[in-house]
Structure formats: structure tokens, C-alpha cells
Amino acid sequence: MMTLSGIMTAGLRRIGLACIIATLAAASAHAGDETTLLAPTGKLRVGVYPGSPTSLVTDPATHQTHGLSHDLGEAFAKRLGVPVDYVSFQRIADVIAAIKNAEVDFTITNATPARANDVSFSPILVAVELGYLVPPNSTIMSADEIDQPGIRIGVTKGGTSERTLGAKFPNARIVPAESVTAAVAMFGRGEIDLYATNKPTLFEISDAMPGARILNGKWGLEHMAVAIPKGREQALPSVADFVKDVQSNGLLTKAEQEAGLRGAVKAEQ
């Protein structure tokens, strides 16, 4: 016959086991809720655009694709337990519009105040320098020579440089390009004198344009962060945990290396 003490002990064990089961069930339900919130179609739709290591680049030798949005999007999808679905656009402005319309679930981009009106951002993942690239045989040697009549500054339409450089260089002319590829073609047709964007993209262009130069110095920083649609803020702590984890476990460094990302600096929160 079980003693009163034994009955109480068994009861406490059953209560403890019930609490553990309830806690695990609640955690599982919470994880399920976050997955539904962050990947409502059952896939994580990752917005990418070609030509920037912060988003998507293709190795010409192996034809493998990499980039921060590409690689970390895949890692985040695995974390959520869903497949990844890459959705490609011409330029970052199109990706932001797609996230605003909840047509894309995830990307990594410059967390500007203007964009924060349309999407929700994680803490800063990494910062990249902004700079200028001039074509072969250009006479421009420094940024001090840019602000003068007749100088045409190529920028990506809808990007940070288009919104910023008009005020910085009032005497020069801003010439928007539909994409990074279009900007390279504009160099070939003599339609721009330099191109301004983040340095990782400029290094990609210079690799394919022998003799092109990236001018010394920088005109600012882009603070790259994970962007998700508005209305999903309840899941932002999980996104923030992901950012913290990839910064510390080597995954961010691996993604930067495989994408050939240059011009990055440590993020300051």
C-alpha cells in the first residue's frame, strides 16, 4: 500500500511532467505560429536582385549563386523548417515594394528611415561602405572633383544613392540606372562618368571592367538588416535572435566570403 508521502510524491511528479509537456507544447505552438507568420505560404519567399554580394551574385567559374540575402535566406528558411523560394527582381527598390505588398517574406537591405516606413527591420546585421567607381581612363582622381557641371553620376534607380547624392553634389547631374547591369552598359555607351553605390557592388563591377577604379574614401555607410513585411512585428524577436546567431556562429562570415563581399565593416547597434 502506498503511503501518503508516496502518493504526494507521485502526484508531484505527475504535475511536474504535465507542466513540462504543457511547456513543450506551448513552445511548439509558438514556433508554429511564428513560422505561419513569417512564411504564410509554407515557403520562405526571399527577395533577391542580381549584381550585389549583399543580395545575389553568380560565380562565373562554378555558376554557383551566393549573396547575403540568398545564403542567409536559405539558413532562415531551414530554421523555420520550410523550403526557400527565391524571387528575383531587377533592383532593390522592386524587392522593397514586394515586401511592402507581402509578396516577399525576407530580404537583406539598407535599413533606411524611408524604407522603415514600408517594411520592418531586424537589428543591424552588417555595415558596408558607400563609394564611387570610375571607368578606365577617367580623369577623376578623387571625390573632390565630382561636384562640377558636366559630371554625370550614375545611381541605381530607387536606391540610397539616388536619394542622397543630388544634395551632396548640386552641380553634377544624377543619372538613374534601371539596374547594376544597366549601369555597366551606360559606362560602355559613355552616358555616365562614375557610378555610386555600396562598395561590394562596385568591386563586382570593377572585376568585370579592367582598368576601372574605386575612388579612395567613402561617402557613407549602408546598415544592412533583415527586412520583413509590416504586420509581422510579433516575430521580430525571432528574427533578431537569428541575426545575433549568424553574427556569432560564423555563418555571416561564411556568407560574406562565399559572396566575395568586400567593403564590409562590423555592425554597430
Buried (B, 14 or more C-beta within 10 A) or exposed (E): EEEEEEEEEEEEEEEEEEEEEEEEEEEEEEBEEBBBBBBBEEBBBBBBBBBBBBBBBBEEEEEEBBBBBBBBBBBBBEBBEBEBBBBEBBBBBBBBBBBBEBBBBBBBBBBBEEBEEBBBBBBBBBBBBBBBBBBEEBEBEEBEBBBEEEBBBBBBBBBBBBEBBBEBBEEBEBBBBBBBBBBBEBBEEEBBBBBBBBBBBBBBBBEEBEEBBBBEEBBBBBBBBBBBBEEBEEBBEBBBEBBBEBBEEEBBBBBBEBBBBBBBEEBEE
